[in-house]
Amino acid sequence: MLIHSAPRLAILFSQMPRATERFASSLSGATSIVAPETVKIEGVSKLSTARKFGVAARVATQMATQSAKRSRTLSAMWSAVKATARSFGHVLHMLWLEVIGTLFLAMAGIGGIALVREYVKYQGHRATAGRIVVAVLFTLTFAWFGVSSFWRVRQKSRGAR
């Protein structure tokens, strides 16, 4: 492998300019690392249309925010929006707790059905006591999660009054 690549390296090195040519200065006799023709870089890169719109939107938002801070009407409207959002957030959180509590109680009900089924099997000597213990723990855990979720809803609704 190394023997076959030696002629290629010799060709590459023969085509490469000498160090004095590569580092020759284009101005005032000082040496530079880069060849003079590579120094020609555009001063400003072209901005995309999306970036221009983003800058314009940011400036417009800042101007609107500054004028809104000075306007009593916009300040009052903003306060109303915040109060409404807070109220909706509170109600949605309580709804979330109730939905989750219902799901947990439904799962506890399914666990209760499984508990009865395993108990019948246990009476017929077709299941072990370990399966009944697992069904009891599952049912009690999910029942606790469901009931505690509804308790949290009740506490939050009392605290809001």
DSSP file (Angstrom, degrees, kcal/mol; ACC not computed):
  #  RESIDUE AA STRUCTURE BP1 BP2  ACC     N-H-->O    O-->H-N    N-H-->O    O-->H-N    TCO  KAPPA ALPHA  PHI   PSI    X-CA   Y-CA   Z-CA
    1    1 A M     >        0   0    0      0, 0.0     4,-1.4     0, 0.0     5,-0.1   0.000 360.0 360.0 360.0 -46.6    0.0    0.0    0.0
    2    2 A L  H  >  +     0   0    0      1,-0.2     4,-0.8     2,-0.2     0, 0.0   0.846 360.0  54.2 -67.6 -34.0    2.8    2.4    1.0
    3    3 A I  H  4 S+     0   0    0      1,-0.2     3,-0.5     2,-0.2    -1,-0.2   0.895 108.2  48.9 -67.6 -40.3    4.8    1.5   -2.1
    4    4 A H  H  > S+     0   0    0      1,-0.2     4,-0.5     2,-0.2    -1,-0.2   0.800 109.9  51.4 -71.5 -27.7    1.9    2.3   -4.5
    5    5 A S  H  X S+     0   0    0     -4,-1.4     4,-2.2     1,-0.2    -1,-0.2   0.630  89.2  80.8 -86.1 -11.9    1.1    5.7   -2.9
    6    6 A A  H  X S+     0   0    0     -4,-0.8     4,-2.0    -3,-0.5    -1,-0.2   0.911  91.5  48.8 -62.4 -44.2    4.7    7.0   -3.1
    7    7 A P  H  > S+     0   0    0      0, 0.0     4,-2.0     0, 0.0    -1,-0.2   0.888 110.4  52.6 -63.4 -36.0    4.5    8.0   -6.8
    8    8 A R  H  X S+     0   0    0     -4,-0.5     4,-2.4     1,-0.2    -2,-0.2   0.914 108.9  49.2 -65.1 -41.2    1.2    9.8   -6.1
    9    9 A L  H  X S+     0   0    0     -4,-2.2     4,-2.8     1,-0.2    -1,-0.2   0.887 108.9  53.3 -63.9 -37.9    2.8   11.7   -3.3
   10   10 A A  H  X S+     0   0    0     -4,-2.0     4,-1.8     2,-0.2    -1,-0.2   0.896 109.6  48.3 -63.9 -39.3    5.7   12.7   -5.5
   11   11 A I  H  X S+     0   0    0     -4,-2.0     4,-1.5     2,-0.2    -2,-0.2   0.919 112.2  49.1 -66.5 -42.7    3.3   14.0   -8.1
   12   12 A L  H  X S+     0   0    0     -4,-2.4     4,-1.0     1,-0.2     3,-0.3   0.930 112.0  47.6 -62.3 -45.5    1.4   16.0   -5.5
   13   13 A F  H  < S+     0   0    0     -4,-2.8    -1,-0.2     1,-0.2    -2,-0.2   0.834 109.1  54.1 -66.8 -31.2    4.6   17.5   -4.1
   14   14 A S  H  < S+     0   0    0     -4,-1.8    -1,-0.2     1,-0.2    -2,-0.2   0.821 109.7  47.8 -72.1 -29.1    5.8   18.4   -7.5
   15   15 A Q  H  < S+     0   0    0     -4,-1.5    -1,-0.2    -3,-0.3    -2,-0.2   0.658  92.6  96.2 -83.2 -15.9    2.6   20.3   -8.3
   16   16 A M  S  < S-     0   0    0     -4,-1.0     3,-0.1    -3,-0.2    -3,-0.0  -0.540  81.6-115.0 -77.3 135.9    2.7   22.2   -4.9
   17   17 A P        -     0   0    0      0, 0.0    -1,-0.1     0, 0.0    -2,-0.1  -0.315  37.8 -97.4 -67.2 155.4    4.2   25.7   -5.0
   18   18 A R     >  -     0   0    0      1,-0.1     4,-2.6     4,-0.0     3,-0.3  -0.247  32.4-108.4 -69.1 161.3    7.4   26.3   -3.0
   19   19 A A  H  > S+     0   0    0      1,-0.2     4,-2.4     2,-0.2    -1,-0.1   0.862 119.2  55.0 -61.3 -37.5    7.2   27.7    0.4
   20   20 A T  H  4 S+     0   0    0      1,-0.2    -1,-0.2     2,-0.2     4,-0.1   0.857 111.8  44.6 -65.9 -33.6    8.7   31.0   -0.8
   21   21 A E  H >4 S+     0   0    0     -3,-0.3     3,-0.8     2,-0.2    -2,-0.2   0.889 113.7  49.5 -75.4 -39.7    6.0   31.3   -3.4
   22   22 A R  H 3< S+     0   0    0     -4,-2.6    -2,-0.2     1,-0.2    -3,-0.2   0.888 118.5  36.9 -67.6 -38.6    3.2   30.3   -1.0
   23   23 A F  T 3< S+     0   0    0     -4,-2.4     9,-1.0    -5,-0.2    -1,-0.2   0.187  83.8 132.4-103.1  17.8    4.2   32.7    1.7
   24   24 A A    <   -     0   0    0     -3,-0.8     2,-0.3     7,-0.2     7,-0.1  -0.446  57.7-119.7 -68.4 141.8    5.2   35.6   -0.4
   25   25 A S        -     0   0    0      1,-0.1     4,-0.1    -2,-0.1     6,-0.1  -0.586  15.7-160.6 -86.2 143.3    3.8   38.9    0.6
   26   26 A S  S    S+     0   0    0     -2,-0.3     2,-0.4     1,-0.2    -1,-0.1   0.663  79.1  43.6 -91.4 -18.3    1.5   40.9   -1.6
   27   27 A L  S >  S-     0   0    0      3,-0.3     3,-1.4     1,-0.1    -1,-0.2  -0.985 120.5 -18.7-131.8 139.0    2.1   44.1    0.4
   28   28 A S  T 3  S-     0   0    0     -2,-0.4     3,-0.1     1,-0.3    -1,-0.1   0.597 103.3 -77.6  47.9  26.5    5.1   45.8    2.0
   29   29 A G  T 3  S+     0   0    0      1,-0.2    -1,-0.3    -4,-0.1     2,-0.2   0.489  90.0 136.2  73.6   0.9    7.4   42.8    2.0
   30   30 A A    <   -     0   0    0     -3,-1.4    -3,-0.3    -6,-0.1     2,-0.2  -0.564  54.5-119.2 -82.0 147.6    5.8   41.2    5.1
   31   31 A T        -     0   0    0     -2,-0.2     2,-0.3    -6,-0.1    -7,-0.2  -0.583  28.1-166.0 -86.0 149.1    5.2   37.5    5.0
   32   32 A S        -     0   0    0     -9,-1.0     0, 0.0    -2,-0.2     0, 0.0  -0.932  25.3-135.1-131.5 157.9    1.8   36.0    5.3
   33   33 A I  S    S+     0   0    0     -2,-0.3     2,-0.3     2,-0.1    -1,-0.1   0.823  88.2  59.3 -79.5 -32.4    0.5   32.5    5.9
   34   34 A V  S    S-     0   0    0    -11,-0.1    -2,-0.1     1,-0.1     5,-0.1  -0.715  91.7-106.0-103.7 148.3   -2.2   32.6    3.2
   35   35 A A    >>  -     0   0    0     -2,-0.3     3,-1.5     1,-0.1     4,-0.5  -0.414  33.6-117.0 -67.0 146.7   -1.8   33.2   -0.5
   36   36 A P  G >4 S+     0   0    0      0, 0.0     3,-1.0     0, 0.0     4,-0.3   0.817 111.6  59.1 -58.7 -32.9   -2.9   36.7   -1.6
   37   37 A E  G >4 S+     0   0    0      1,-0.2     3,-0.6     2,-0.2    -2,-0.0   0.744 101.2  55.9 -72.1 -19.3   -5.7   35.3   -3.8
   38   38 A T  G <4 S+     0   0    0     -3,-1.5    -1,-0.2     1,-0.2    -3,-0.0   0.597  90.9  73.4 -85.0  -9.6   -7.4   33.6   -0.9
   39   39 A V  G <<  +     0   0    0     -3,-1.0     2,-1.7    -4,-0.5    -1,-0.2   0.626  66.6 104.3 -78.2 -12.2   -7.6   36.8    1.1
   40   40 A K    <   +     0   0    0     -3,-0.6     2,-0.4    -4,-0.3    -1,-0.1  -0.528  47.8 157.3 -75.4  89.5  -10.4   38.1   -1.1
   41   41 A I        -     0   0    0     -2,-1.7     2,-0.1     2,-0.0    -2,-0.0  -0.922  47.0-108.0-115.4 139.1  -13.4   37.5    1.2
   42   42 A E        -     0   0    0     -2,-0.4     3,-0.1     1,-0.1    -2,-0.0  -0.406  21.9-140.2 -65.1 140.7  -16.6   39.4    0.9
   43   43 A G  S    S+     0   0    0      1,-0.2     2,-0.5    -2,-0.1    -1,-0.1   0.890  85.5  33.3 -70.3 -41.3  -17.1   41.9    3.8
   44   44 A V  S    S-     0   0    0      3,-0.0    -1,-0.2    -3,-0.0     2,-0.2  -0.966  78.3-137.7-122.5 127.7  -20.8   41.3    4.3
   45   45 A S        -     0   0    0     -2,-0.5     2,-0.3    -3,-0.1    -2,-0.0  -0.513  33.6-101.7 -79.1 153.2  -22.5   38.0    3.9
   46   46 A K        -     0   0    0     -2,-0.2     2,-0.3     1,-0.0    -1,-0.1  -0.592  35.1-135.5 -78.2 131.7  -25.8   38.0    2.2
   47   47 A L        -     0   0    0     -2,-0.3     2,-0.1     1,-0.1    -1,-0.0  -0.635  17.1-120.5 -87.1 142.8  -28.7   37.7    4.6
   48   48 A S     >  -     0   0    0     -2,-0.3     4,-1.9     1,-0.1     5,-0.1  -0.386  22.5-115.1 -75.9 160.9  -31.6   35.3    3.9
   49   49 A T  H  > S+     0   0    0      1,-0.2     4,-2.5     2,-0.2     5,-0.2   0.880 116.1  55.1 -64.0 -39.1  -35.1   36.7    3.6
   50   50 A A  H  > S+     0   0    0      1,-0.2     4,-2.2     2,-0.2    -1,-0.2   0.899 107.4  49.7 -62.4 -40.1  -36.2   34.8    6.6
   51   51 A R  H  > S+     0   0    0      2,-0.2     4,-2.3     1,-0.2    -1,-0.2   0.896 109.8  51.2 -66.9 -38.7  -33.5   36.3    8.7
   52   52 A K  H  X S+     0   0    0     -4,-1.9     4,-2.5     1,-0.2    -2,-0.2   0.924 111.0  48.1 -62.5 -43.9  -34.5   39.8    7.5
   53   53 A F  H  X S+     0   0    0     -4,-2.5     4,-2.6     1,-0.2    -2,-0.2   0.881 110.0  53.5 -63.8 -36.7  -38.1   39.2    8.4
   54   54 A G  H  X S+     0   0    0     -4,-2.2     4,-2.2     2,-0.2    -2,-0.2   0.913 110.0  46.3 -63.4 -43.2  -36.9   37.9   11.8
   55   55 A V  H  X S+     0   0    0     -4,-2.3     4,-2.3     2,-0.2    -2,-0.2   0.922 113.4  49.3 -64.8 -44.1  -35.0   41.1   12.5
   56   56 A A  H  X S+     0   0    0     -4,-2.5     4,-2.4     1,-0.2    -2,-0.2   0.897 111.5  49.3 -62.8 -40.3  -37.9   43.2   11.3
   57   57 A A  H  X S+     0   0    0     -4,-2.6     4,-2.4     2,-0.2    -1,-0.2   0.893 110.2  51.0 -66.4 -39.4  -40.3   41.3   13.6
   58   58 A R  H  X S+     0   0    0     -4,-2.2     4,-2.2     2,-0.2    -2,-0.2   0.913 111.9  46.4 -63.7 -43.2  -38.0   41.7   16.5
   59   59 A V  H  X S+     0   0    0     -4,-2.3     4,-2.4     2,-0.2    -2,-0.2   0.921 113.1  49.5 -65.1 -43.7  -37.7   45.4   16.0
   60   60 A A  H  X S+     0   0    0     -4,-2.4     4,-2.5     1,-0.2    -2,-0.2   0.892 110.7  50.6 -62.9 -39.5  -41.5   45.8   15.6
   61   61 A T  H  X S+     0   0    0     -4,-2.4     4,-2.5     2,-0.2    -1,-0.2   0.910 110.3  49.2 -64.9 -42.0  -42.1   43.7   18.7
   62   62 A Q  H  X S+     0   0    0     -4,-2.2     4,-2.3     2,-0.2    -2,-0.2   0.909 112.6  47.6 -64.1 -41.3  -39.7   45.9   20.8
   63   63 A M  H  X S+     0   0    0     -4,-2.4     4,-2.2     2,-0.2    -2,-0.2   0.914 113.1  48.0 -66.7 -41.3  -41.3   49.1   19.5
   64   64 A A  H  X S+     0   0    0     -4,-2.5     4,-2.2     1,-0.2    -2,-0.2   0.885 111.5  51.0 -66.3 -38.2  -44.8   47.7   20.2
   65   65 A T  H  X S+     0   0    0     -4,-2.5     4,-1.9     2,-0.2    -2,-0.2   0.913 110.1  49.1 -65.8 -42.2  -43.7   46.7   23.7
   66   66 A Q  H  X S+     0   0    0     -4,-2.3     4,-0.9     1,-0.2    -2,-0.2   0.907 114.4  44.4 -64.9 -41.0  -42.3   50.1   24.5
   67   67 A S  H  X S+     0   0    0     -4,-2.2     4,-1.0     1,-0.2     3,-0.2   0.845 110.8  55.4 -72.5 -31.1  -45.4   51.9   23.3
   68   68 A A  H  < S+     0   0    0     -4,-2.2     7,-0.2     1,-0.2     3,-0.2   0.842 101.8  57.4 -69.0 -32.4  -47.6   49.4   25.2
   69   69 A K  H  < S+     0   0    0     -4,-1.9    -1,-0.2     1,-0.2    -2,-0.2   0.825 110.1  44.8 -66.0 -29.4  -45.8   50.1   28.4
   70   70 A R  H  < S+     0   0    0     -4,-0.9     2,-0.5    -3,-0.2    -1,-0.2   0.674  98.0  85.4 -86.8 -17.8  -46.7   53.8   28.0
   71   71 A S     X  -     0   0    0     -4,-1.0     4,-1.7    -3,-0.2     5,-0.1  -0.743  60.1-160.0 -92.9 126.7  -50.3   53.1   27.1
   72   72 A R  H  > S+     0   0    0     -2,-0.5     4,-2.4     2,-0.2     5,-0.2   0.856  92.4  54.2 -70.4 -35.2  -52.9   52.7   29.9
   73   73 A T  H  > S+     0   0    0      2,-0.2     4,-2.4     1,-0.2    -1,-0.2   0.949 110.9  43.7 -65.7 -48.1  -55.4   50.9   27.7
   74   74 A L  H  > S+     0   0    0      1,-0.2     4,-2.4     2,-0.2    -1,-0.2   0.866 112.8  53.5 -65.4 -35.0  -52.9   48.3   26.5
   75   75 A S  H  X S+     0   0    0     -4,-1.7     4,-2.1    -7,-0.2    -1,-0.2   0.914 110.3  46.9 -64.2 -42.4  -51.6   47.9   30.0
   76   76 A A  H  X S+     0   0    0     -4,-2.4     4,-2.1     2,-0.2    -2,-0.2   0.895 112.2  50.3 -65.9 -40.2  -55.2   47.3   31.3
   77   77 A M  H  X S+     0   0    0     -4,-2.4     4,-2.4     2,-0.2    -2,-0.2   0.905 109.6  51.0 -64.2 -40.6  -55.8   44.8   28.4
   78   78 A W  H  X S+     0   0    0     -4,-2.4     4,-2.3     1,-0.2    -1,-0.2   0.897 109.2  50.7 -64.1 -40.0  -52.6   43.0   29.2
   79   79 A S  H  X S+     0   0    0     -4,-2.1     4,-2.3     2,-0.2    -1,-0.2   0.891 110.2  50.2 -63.3 -39.3  -53.7   42.7   32.9
   80   80 A A  H  X S+     0   0    0     -4,-2.1     4,-2.5     2,-0.2    -2,-0.2   0.901 109.9  50.0 -65.7 -40.8  -57.1   41.3   31.8
   81   81 A V  H  X S+     0   0    0     -4,-2.4     4,-2.6     2,-0.2    -2,-0.2   0.917 111.4  48.8 -63.8 -42.9  -55.4   38.7   29.6
   82   82 A K  H  X S+     0   0    0     -4,-2.3     4,-2.4     2,-0.2    -2,-0.2   0.916 112.4  47.8 -63.9 -42.8  -53.1   37.6   32.4
   83   83 A A  H  X S+     0   0    0     -4,-2.3     4,-2.2     2,-0.2    -2,-0.2   0.904 113.8  47.3 -65.3 -40.8  -56.0   37.3   34.9
   84   84 A T  H  X S+     0   0    0     -4,-2.5     4,-2.8     2,-0.2     5,-0.2   0.917 112.5  48.9 -66.1 -43.0  -58.1   35.4   32.4
   85   85 A A  H  X S+     0   0    0     -4,-2.6     4,-2.7     1,-0.2    -2,-0.2   0.897 110.6  51.2 -63.5 -40.4  -55.2   33.1   31.6
   86   86 A R  H  X S+     0   0    0     -4,-2.4     4,-2.2     2,-0.2    -1,-0.2   0.915 111.7  47.3 -62.4 -42.8  -54.6   32.5   35.3
   87   87 A S  H  X S+     0   0    0     -4,-2.2     4,-2.3     2,-0.2    -2,-0.2   0.930 113.4  46.9 -65.2 -45.9  -58.2   31.6   35.8
   88   88 A F  H  X S+     0   0    0     -4,-2.8     4,-2.9     1,-0.2     5,-0.2   0.900 111.1  52.9 -62.1 -40.2  -58.3   29.3   32.9
   89   89 A G  H  X S+     0   0    0     -4,-2.7     4,-2.1    -5,-0.2    -1,-0.2   0.904 108.9  49.5 -61.5 -41.6  -55.1   27.7   34.0
   90   90 A H  H  X S+     0   0    0     -4,-2.2     4,-2.0     2,-0.2    -2,-0.2   0.931 113.7  45.3 -62.8 -46.1  -56.5   27.0   37.5
   91   91 A V  H  X S+     0   0    0     -4,-2.3     4,-2.5     1,-0.2    -2,-0.2   0.911 112.7  50.5 -65.1 -43.0  -59.7   25.5   36.0
   92   92 A L  H  X S+     0   0    0     -4,-2.9     4,-2.4     1,-0.2    -1,-0.2   0.862 109.0  52.4 -64.6 -34.9  -57.7   23.3   33.5
   93   93 A H  H  X S+     0   0    0     -4,-2.1     4,-2.3    -5,-0.2    -1,-0.2   0.915 110.1  47.6 -67.0 -41.7  -55.5   22.1   36.3
   94   94 A M  H  X S+     0   0    0     -4,-2.0     4,-2.1     2,-0.2    -2,-0.2   0.910 111.9  50.4 -64.7 -40.7  -58.5   21.0   38.4
   95   95 A L  H  X S+     0   0    0     -4,-2.5     4,-2.6     1,-0.2    -2,-0.2   0.911 108.8  52.6 -61.4 -42.0  -60.0   19.3   35.3
   96   96 A W  H  X S+     0   0    0     -4,-2.4     4,-2.7     1,-0.2     5,-0.2   0.922 108.7  49.6 -59.2 -45.6  -56.7   17.5   34.8
   97   97 A L  H  X S+     0   0    0     -4,-2.3     4,-2.5     1,-0.2    -1,-0.2   0.891 111.7  48.9 -62.1 -39.1  -56.6   16.3   38.4
   98   98 A E  H  X S+     0   0    0     -4,-2.1     4,-2.3     2,-0.2    -2,-0.2   0.910 112.0  47.6 -68.1 -41.1  -60.2   15.0   38.0
   99   99 A V  H  X S+     0   0    0     -4,-2.6     4,-2.3     2,-0.2    -2,-0.2   0.936 114.8  45.8 -64.5 -45.6  -59.5   13.2   34.7
  100  100 A I  H  X S+     0   0    0     -4,-2.7     4,-2.6     1,-0.2    -2,-0.2   0.903 111.7  52.5 -64.8 -40.7  -56.4   11.6   36.1
  101  101 A G  H  X S+     0   0    0     -4,-2.5     4,-2.4    -5,-0.2    -1,-0.2   0.903 109.1  50.1 -60.6 -40.7  -58.2   10.7   39.3
  102  102 A T  H  X S+     0   0    0     -4,-2.3     4,-2.4     2,-0.2    -2,-0.2   0.911 110.2  49.8 -63.8 -42.5  -61.0    9.0   37.3
  103  103 A L  H  X S+     0   0    0     -4,-2.3     4,-2.3     2,-0.2    -2,-0.2   0.916 111.4  48.7 -62.8 -42.7  -58.4    7.0   35.3
  104  104 A F  H  X S+     0   0    0     -4,-2.6     4,-2.3     1,-0.2    -2,-0.2   0.908 111.8  48.8 -64.6 -40.8  -56.7    5.9   38.5
  105  105 A L  H  X S+     0   0    0     -4,-2.4     4,-2.2     2,-0.2    -1,-0.2   0.879 110.2  52.0 -67.1 -35.5  -60.0    4.8   40.0
  106  106 A A  H  X S+     0   0    0     -4,-2.4     4,-2.2     2,-0.2    -2,-0.2   0.912 110.5  48.0 -64.3 -41.5  -60.9    3.0   36.8
  107  107 A M  H  X S+     0   0    0     -4,-2.3     4,-2.4     1,-0.2    -2,-0.2   0.880 109.8  52.5 -66.7 -36.4  -57.6    1.1   36.9
  108  108 A A  H  X S+     0   0    0     -4,-2.3     4,-2.3    34,-0.2    -1,-0.2   0.892 107.8  52.4 -64.8 -37.9  -58.2    0.3   40.6
  109  109 A G  H  X S+     0   0    0     -4,-2.2     4,-2.2     2,-0.2    -2,-0.2   0.908 109.0  48.8 -62.2 -42.1  -61.6   -1.1   39.5
  110  110 A I  H  X S+     0   0    0     -4,-2.2     4,-2.3     1,-0.2    -2,-0.2   0.898 111.0  51.0 -63.6 -39.8  -59.9   -3.3   37.0
  111  111 A G  H  X S+     0   0    0     -4,-2.4     4,-2.3     2,-0.2    -2,-0.2   0.872 107.6  53.2 -64.1 -36.1  -57.5   -4.4   39.7
  112  112 A G  H  X S+     0   0    0     -4,-2.3     4,-2.3     2,-0.2    -2,-0.2   0.901 108.3  49.4 -64.8 -40.8  -60.5   -5.2   41.9
  113  113 A I  H  X S+     0   0    0     -4,-2.2     4,-2.3     1,-0.2    -2,-0.2   0.915 112.1  48.5 -63.0 -42.3  -62.0   -7.4   39.2
  114  114 A A  H  X S+     0   0    0     -4,-2.3     4,-2.7     1,-0.2    -2,-0.2   0.871 108.6  55.0 -64.9 -36.1  -58.6   -9.1   38.8
  115  115 A L  H  X S+     0   0    0     -4,-2.3     4,-2.3     2,-0.2    -2,-0.2   0.926 109.0  46.6 -62.3 -45.2  -58.4   -9.5   42.6
  116  116 A V  H  X S+     0   0    0     -4,-2.3     4,-2.2     2,-0.2    -2,-0.2   0.920 113.0  49.8 -62.8 -43.7  -61.8  -11.3   42.7
  117  117 A R  H  X S+     0   0    0     -4,-2.3     4,-1.9     1,-0.2    -2,-0.2   0.914 112.6  46.5 -62.4 -43.3  -60.8  -13.5   39.8
  118  118 A E  H  X S+     0   0    0     -4,-2.7     4,-2.4     2,-0.2    -1,-0.2   0.855 110.1  54.1 -68.3 -33.9  -57.5  -14.5   41.4
  119  119 A Y  H  X S+     0   0    0     -4,-2.3     4,-2.3     2,-0.2    -2,-0.2   0.903 107.4  50.1 -66.6 -40.2  -59.3  -15.1   44.8
  120  120 A V  H  X S+     0   0    0     -4,-2.2     4,-1.4     2,-0.2    -2,-0.2   0.911 112.3  47.8 -63.5 -41.1  -61.7  -17.5   43.0
  121  121 A K  H  <>S+     0   0    0     -4,-1.9     5,-3.0     1,-0.2     6,-0.6   0.886 109.8  53.4 -64.8 -37.9  -58.7  -19.3   41.5
  122  122 A Y  H ><5S+     0   0    0     -4,-2.4     3,-1.5     4,-0.2    -2,-0.2   0.888 105.9  52.9 -64.7 -38.8  -57.0  -19.4   44.9
  123  123 A Q  H 3<5S+     0   0    0     -4,-2.3    -1,-0.2     1,-0.3    -2,-0.2   0.845 109.0  49.6 -64.8 -32.7  -60.1  -21.0   46.4
  124  124 A G  T 3<5S-     0   0    0     -4,-1.4    -1,-0.3    -5,-0.2    -2,-0.2   0.300 117.3-116.0 -87.2   8.9  -59.9  -23.7   43.7
  125  125 A H  T < 5S+     0   0    0     -3,-1.5    -3,-0.2     2,-0.1    -2,-0.1   0.814  87.1 113.9  59.6  34.7  -56.2  -24.2   44.4
  126  126 A R  S   <S+     0   0    0     -5,-3.0     2,-0.3    -8,-0.1    -4,-0.2   0.412  70.7  44.4-110.3  -0.8  -55.2  -23.0   41.0
  127  127 A A  S    S-     0   0    0     -6,-0.6     2,-0.2    -8,-0.1    -2,-0.1  -0.944  77.6-119.8-139.6 160.3  -53.4  -19.8   42.1
  128  128 A T    >>  -     0   0    0     -2,-0.3     4,-0.9     1,-0.1     3,-0.5  -0.523  27.0-113.2 -97.2 166.7  -50.8  -18.8   44.8
  129  129 A A  H 3> S+     0   0    0      1,-0.2     4,-2.3     2,-0.2     5,-0.2   0.774 111.7  69.0 -68.6 -26.2  -51.2  -16.3   47.6
  130  130 A G  H 3> S+     0   0    0      1,-0.2     4,-2.2     2,-0.2    -1,-0.2   0.873  96.1  52.4 -61.3 -37.7  -48.5  -14.1   45.9
  131  131 A R  H <> S+     0   0    0     -3,-0.5     4,-2.1     2,-0.2    -1,-0.2   0.864 109.0  50.0 -67.2 -35.4  -50.9  -13.3   43.0
  132  132 A I  H  X S+     0   0    0     -4,-0.9     4,-2.5     2,-0.2    -2,-0.2   0.904 109.4  51.4 -69.0 -40.2  -53.6  -12.2   45.4
  133  133 A V  H  X S+     0   0    0     -4,-2.3     4,-2.7     2,-0.2     5,-0.2   0.919 110.3  48.9 -62.0 -43.8  -51.1  -10.0   47.3
  134  134 A V  H  X S+     0   0    0     -4,-2.2     4,-2.5     1,-0.2    -1,-0.2   0.916 111.9  48.8 -62.7 -42.8  -50.0   -8.4   44.0
  135  135 A A  H  X S+     0   0    0     -4,-2.1     4,-2.4     2,-0.2    -2,-0.2   0.891 112.3  48.7 -65.0 -39.3  -53.6   -7.8   43.0
  136  136 A V  H  X S+     0   0    0     -4,-2.5     4,-2.8     2,-0.2     5,-0.2   0.937 113.0  47.0 -64.9 -46.7  -54.4   -6.2   46.4
  137  137 A L  H  X S+     0   0    0     -4,-2.7     4,-2.6     1,-0.2     5,-0.2   0.915 113.2  48.7 -62.7 -42.9  -51.4   -4.0   46.3
  138  138 A F  H  X S+     0   0    0     -4,-2.5     4,-2.3    -5,-0.2     5,-0.3   0.945 113.7  46.3 -60.2 -48.7  -52.2   -2.9   42.7
  139  139 A T  H  X S+     0   0    0     -4,-2.4     4,-2.1   -28,-0.2    -2,-0.2   0.923 115.1  45.7 -63.3 -45.5  -55.8   -2.1   43.6
  140  140 A L  H  X S+     0   0    0     -4,-2.8     4,-2.3     2,-0.2    -1,-0.2   0.898 112.3  51.4 -66.2 -40.4  -55.0   -0.2   46.8
  141  141 A T  H  X S+     0   0    0     -4,-2.6     4,-2.2    -5,-0.2    -2,-0.2   0.946 114.4  41.5 -62.4 -48.8  -52.2    1.8   45.2
  142  142 A F  H  X S+     0   0    0     -4,-2.3     4,-2.2    -5,-0.2   -34,-0.2   0.841 112.9  53.8 -72.3 -31.3  -54.3    3.0   42.3
  143  143 A A  H  X S+     0   0    0     -4,-2.1     4,-2.7    -5,-0.3     5,-0.2   0.911 109.3  49.7 -65.0 -40.4  -57.3    3.6   44.5
  144  144 A W  H  X S+     0   0    0     -4,-2.3     4,-2.8     2,-0.2     5,-0.3   0.928 110.3  49.8 -63.5 -44.6  -55.1    5.8   46.7
  145  145 A F  H  X S+     0   0    0     -4,-2.2     4,-1.7     1,-0.2    -1,-0.2   0.918 113.3  46.8 -59.8 -43.5  -53.9    7.7   43.7
  146  146 A G  H  X S+     0   0    0     -4,-2.2     4,-1.7     2,-0.2    -2,-0.2   0.935 115.1  44.1 -65.4 -47.1  -57.4    8.3   42.4
  147  147 A V  H  X S+     0   0    0     -4,-2.7     4,-2.2     1,-0.2    -2,-0.2   0.910 112.9  51.5 -65.8 -42.4  -58.8    9.4   45.8
  148  148 A S  H  X S+     0   0    0     -4,-2.8     4,-2.1    -5,-0.2    -1,-0.2   0.842 106.2  56.0 -65.8 -30.9  -55.9   11.6   46.6
  149  149 A S  H  X S+     0   0    0     -4,-1.7     4,-1.6    -5,-0.3    -1,-0.2   0.920 109.2  45.7 -65.2 -42.8  -56.3   13.3   43.2
  150  150 A F  H  X S+     0   0    0     -4,-1.7     4,-2.1     1,-0.2    -2,-0.2   0.853 109.8  55.3 -68.5 -33.3  -59.9   14.2   44.0
  151  151 A W  H  X S+     0   0    0     -4,-2.2     4,-2.5     1,-0.2    -2,-0.2   0.903 106.0  51.8 -63.7 -39.6  -58.8   15.4   47.4
  152  152 A R  H  X S+     0   0    0     -4,-2.1     4,-2.4     1,-0.2    -1,-0.2   0.891 108.1  51.6 -63.5 -38.3  -56.4   17.8   45.8
  153  153 A V  H  X S+     0   0    0     -4,-1.6     4,-2.3     2,-0.2    -1,-0.2   0.923 110.6  48.8 -62.7 -42.9  -59.1   19.1   43.6
  154  154 A R  H  X S+     0   0    0     -4,-2.1     4,-1.9     1,-0.2    -2,-0.2   0.908 111.4  48.9 -65.0 -42.0  -61.3   19.7   46.7
  155  155 A Q  H  X S+     0   0    0     -4,-2.5     4,-2.1     1,-0.2    -1,-0.2   0.905 112.1  49.0 -64.2 -40.9  -58.5   21.5   48.5
  156  156 A K  H  X S+     0   0    0     -4,-2.4     4,-1.2     1,-0.2    -2,-0.2   0.886 110.5  50.1 -67.0 -37.9  -57.8   23.7   45.5
  157  157 A S  H  X S+     0   0    0     -4,-2.3     4,-0.5     1,-0.2    -1,-0.2   0.854 112.0  48.0 -71.4 -31.5  -61.4   24.6   45.1
  158  158 A R  H >< S+     0   0    0     -4,-1.9     3,-0.7     1,-0.2    -2,-0.2   0.866 109.5  53.5 -71.2 -36.5  -61.7   25.6   48.8
  159  159 A G  H 3< S+     0   0    0     -4,-2.1    -2,-0.2     1,-0.2    -1,-0.2   0.750 101.3  60.3 -70.3 -22.9  -58.5   27.6   48.6
  160  160 A A  H 3<        0   0    0     -4,-1.2    -1,-0.2     1,-0.2    -2,-0.2   0.715 360.0 360.0 -77.4 -20.6  -59.9   29.6   45.7
  161  161 A R    <<        0   0    0     -3,-0.7    -1,-0.2    -4,-0.5    -2,-0.1   0.484 360.0 360.0 -75.2 360.0  -62.8   30.9   47.7
